[in-house]
């Protein structure tokens, strides 16, 4: 047993001494003449005594008062004992739900072991203990706020489910610190295997950080690479397998093209941290290639990969701009887009011949140049290669009309305010799709292997970026410039949200057959539910998209449990049974009240 304030016990000497002195002192009585003293035979000794102090006599009142004083000082000293357990008086459980926590080296899995330990800790908590639960998934969330309600906490814990995605443990820890970092004696309990990115910019504040490491072994193979390449002998399909464990391992690899098996082979034994590859001839015309690995390992979510060869399923876009966050965000919303930014066109992209590393180049307020990409979108500034010629500029034009074309589908240009518009005239190959009072507003041009869109104002010279039709227009433009409609196939990383421009909602069918209704934010439909590896179907605007979600993460595939973590620059060691201090000053305070009650009763009885 220890005391939080042991110095309080020293107060027993002056206070106890004062009580003793009060019992030793004689009462000073005033003289009073009486006829005789035989009426007070028992008080003769007191009358005769003339000293300041008297002998100390046994007295129950003295004993009870000293006992009450000792109880008061013990309570103030706050005695405490060490106990083993995860829960303290104020505790936040941070539960890692990332892909590696689905490893089955701990039965039934690391995640469910973490969940079981959390449930046991909540059930063993004292009524006065306050507990909160935070889920450390792709998007951290407070599952249960700080409270002393075990029933509610256990019910909230049931909503936490494992994922096949990378988790944001650092963000979850910062959220826990913001919740209890200012409370003395609070603790943050991390339930994880330690397989996450290094955490920086984290401070636990006044709270104690406890790391409960879950996991035992690291045997795991993953599909680390899958793709196609055009060679002199035709299209080739390559697949790679990596061994992330500390023991040699092997598995059976099956390759599929548009759902049909095209190859199945057992790999040789792959050394620890080693790789093995398989290359075969890819069937002509196939658009979806899948790889499935059957191996005696502990993590299954990384045994699947997909590669889509549809040219519209992935777009490389180069934005030439001096800075436009609205346009950058609208381009990045499209899940097909890989965006690069620059202030001028790289020399390797200039010209009309040869291969380009970009599918679309966007000029924002910068004169258009002749580039190799198959699509060009220009805002405001006319160049030599533009499908229009410049005639001047005008302020605050009025909208006149727009054609019913796919580029302007679900885009209403009438309410758009334009501060300044470039006056242009279309070239012979230019087609005017929208007009204002000063001339063409949107012009398109098509040639073999080349498509162009010219918009005669800069987005920052209008309120168009604030309209719900802006991201829809950008998505329609990408479809047009890529040479067709948006691909019905899409490959995404598990847990990574993506958006589709639409004003209506959608319905997402999960790999297990469950369906979820998604609501549009007004201009976009945000999809956040691809947490599991597998095939999804998204129905929106009367069209269906097939979505393939894969893990493809070396960090998540390395399932070796980490016994020590570097969190915010400090080392934290794993603890199986951390110690907690349990106070029991409250029973002592209750004993003090009982003693004082007994002392009062005895004094009243004597009186």
Beta strands, then each sheet from edge to edge (+ up, - down):
strand 1: 2-3
strand 2: 79-84
strand 3: 90-96
strand 4: 130-136
strand 5: 141-147
strand 6: 187-192
strand 7: 208-213
strand 8: 221-231
strand 9: 234-243
strand 10: 251-257
strand 11: 260-266
strand 12: 275-281
strand 13: 288-295
strand 14: 304-308
strand 15: 315-320
strand 16: 337-342
strand 17: 360-364
strand 18: 375-379
strand 19: 388-395
strand 20: 399-402
strand 21: 420-426
strand 22: 430-436
strand 23: 439-447
strand 24: 450-455
strand 25: 489-493
strand 26: 498-501
strand 27: 506-509
strand 28: 515-518
strand 29: 524-527
strand 30: 534-540
strand 31: 543-550
strand 32: 564-567
strand 33: 570-573
strand 34: 579-583
sheet 1: 1+ 2- 34+
sheet 2: 5+ 4- 3- 6- 7-
sheet 3: 8+ 9- 12+
sheet 4: 11+ 10- 13+ 14-
sheet 5: 16+ 15+ 17+ 18+ 24+ 23- 22+ 20-
sheet 6: 19+ 21-
sheet 7: 25+ 31+ 30- 27+ 28-
sheet 8: 26+ 29-
sheet 9: 32+ 33-
end
